[in-house]
Amino acid sequence: NISEAFSDGLKKNKVDVSTESIQQFLKKVTSLGDIKKGEVLIIARNQTDAADQLLIQIPPRFSEVVSTKEKWTTSILKIWSGEPADAGITALQITLFK
């Protein structure tokens, strides 16, 4: 389950997953269901003075935005750029950060 994997990655990197913003993000990720072979998950971040926003998308079937005044989106990036929670993220980091 992708939501559990994201939650594990956040916890591994000492991100407080009980905050309202992180909980909203994890609920949206849970609602997208399983990612099927051939689908692409897009997560895009937009930070402004007024809000932190995260777009979660699996085109064309799913598109949601989490937007709050709290500064939180940098924490989400730790799933991929922080300490890996599993072998899959380790392999991804090796590929991305060669």
C-alpha positions as CSV (number, residue, x, y, z in Angstrom):
1,N,0.0,0.0,0.0
2,I,1.5,3.3,-1.1
3,S,0.1,5.3,1.8
4,E,1.8,3.0,4.3
5,A,5.0,3.2,2.4
6,F,4.9,7.0,2.4
7,S,4.0,7.0,6.1
8,D,7.0,4.7,6.8
9,G,9.3,6.9,4.9
10,L,8.1,10.0,6.8
11,K,8.5,8.3,10.1
12,K,12.0,7.0,9.2
13,N,13.0,10.6,8.6
14,K,11.4,11.8,11.9
15,V,8.6,13.7,10.3
16,D,5.6,14.2,12.6
17,V,2.9,12.3,10.7
18,S,0.2,13.5,13.1
19,T,0.1,17.1,11.8
20,E,-3.1,18.1,10.0
21,S,-1.3,18.7,6.7
22,I,0.5,15.4,6.7
23,Q,-2.7,13.6,7.6
24,Q,-4.5,15.3,4.7
25,F,-1.7,14.2,2.4
26,L,-1.8,10.6,3.5
27,K,-5.7,10.5,3.2
28,K,-5.4,11.7,-0.4
29,V,-2.8,9.2,-1.1
30,T,-4.9,6.4,0.4
31,S,-7.9,7.5,-1.7
32,L,-6.0,7.1,-4.9
33,G,-5.9,3.3,-4.4
34,D,-3.3,1.0,-5.9
35,I,-1.1,2.2,-8.7
36,K,-1.5,-0.1,-11.6
37,K,1.2,-1.2,-14.0
38,G,1.7,1.5,-16.6
39,E,0.3,4.3,-14.4
40,V,2.4,7.3,-13.3
41,L,2.2,9.0,-10.0
42,I,2.9,12.7,-10.1
43,I,3.5,14.7,-7.0
44,A,4.2,18.4,-7.6
45,R,5.0,21.0,-4.9
46,N,4.1,24.7,-4.9
47,Q,5.2,27.0,-2.1
48,T,4.1,30.6,-1.8
49,D,3.9,33.1,1.1
50,A,0.2,32.3,1.4
51,A,0.2,28.5,1.3
52,D,2.0,25.2,0.8
53,Q,0.4,23.1,-1.9
54,L,1.0,19.6,-3.1
55,L,-0.7,18.2,-6.3
56,I,-1.2,14.4,-6.3
57,Q,-2.1,13.0,-9.6
58,I,-2.4,9.7,-11.6
59,P,-3.6,11.0,-15.0
60,P,-6.3,10.8,-16.1
61,R,-8.1,9.1,-13.2
62,F,-7.0,10.9,-10.1
63,S,-6.1,14.5,-9.3
64,E,-6.2,16.2,-5.8
65,V,-4.5,19.1,-4.2
66,V,-3.6,19.5,-0.5
67,S,-3.2,23.1,0.4
68,T,-2.6,24.6,3.8
69,K,-1.0,27.7,5.3
70,E,1.3,25.5,7.3
71,K,4.8,25.0,5.8
72,W,4.9,21.3,5.4
73,T,5.7,20.2,1.8
74,T,9.5,20.1,2.3
75,S,8.8,17.2,4.8
76,I,7.1,15.2,2.0
77,L,10.3,15.3,-0.1
78,K,12.1,13.3,2.6
79,I,10.2,10.2,1.5
80,W,12.6,10.1,-1.5
81,S,15.6,12.3,-0.5
82,G,15.9,11.3,3.2
83,E,17.0,8.1,4.8
84,P,15.4,5.3,2.8
85,A,12.6,3.3,4.5
86,D,13.0,0.3,2.2
87,A,15.2,-1.3,-0.6
88,G,13.0,0.2,-3.3
89,I,13.8,3.8,-2.2
90,T,17.5,2.9,-1.8
91,A,17.5,1.7,-5.4
92,L,15.7,4.9,-6.5
93,Q,18.2,7.1,-4.7
94,I,21.1,5.3,-6.3
95,T,19.6,5.9,-9.7
96,L,18.6,9.5,-9.1
97,F,21.7,10.7,-7.3
98,K,24.5,9.1,-9.2
